[in-house]
């Protein structure tokens, strides 16, 4: 018990403002840096992913230059499935898909961190989810109505040209070509020398943005 209390205090000390947003009796169990993606509901955010004995949520609190708060949570007792996803085109990262009915949350982080979170989440659901609901509800009926969460591992393959890495390379390469084209144009004073590079750069940026848009829309 003392280890859990010490871990909770370390998390509370490291994450400014977290204590004020915890519910009654809620204790942090685990926190990792990651990307919280709520799809079309709230978009994605780079934040700390915090697991407690009641919820898992994305959180950040910034007070400068202006105060901003991000907190999007899923209650442990409402989780219907947890899927650890490995994408062949993103070898350095893993993704945890958490389903709450029709709602899906995607958490992305390094392989080590996401596997650590998946293990801790599974343990937390098994330990705390039966008591995460209101004590005023009948325990037997609540247990009967709550489905057992499904745990899965999934490997996703996608062509490299539509991966985030390929899109980033194309976009950055396009910017570099544009800069090089403008520089050559200014140095040589010859439009035929620099203009082709500028056009190639614009096309690369255009195709990168279009591919990213199609990827996000699932095309």
Buried (B, 14 or more C-beta within 10 A) or exposed (E): EEEEEEBBEEBBEEBEBBEEBBEEEBBBBBBBEBBBBBEEEEEBBEBBBBBBBBBBBBBBBEEEEEEEEBBBBBBBBBBBBBBBBBBEBBEEBBBBBBBBEEEBBBBBBBEEBBBBBBEBBBEBBEEBBBBBBEEEEEEEEBEEEBEEBEEEEEEEEBEEEBBBEBBEBBBEBBBEBBEBBBEBBEEEEEEEEBBEBBEBBBEBBEBBBEBBEEBEEEE
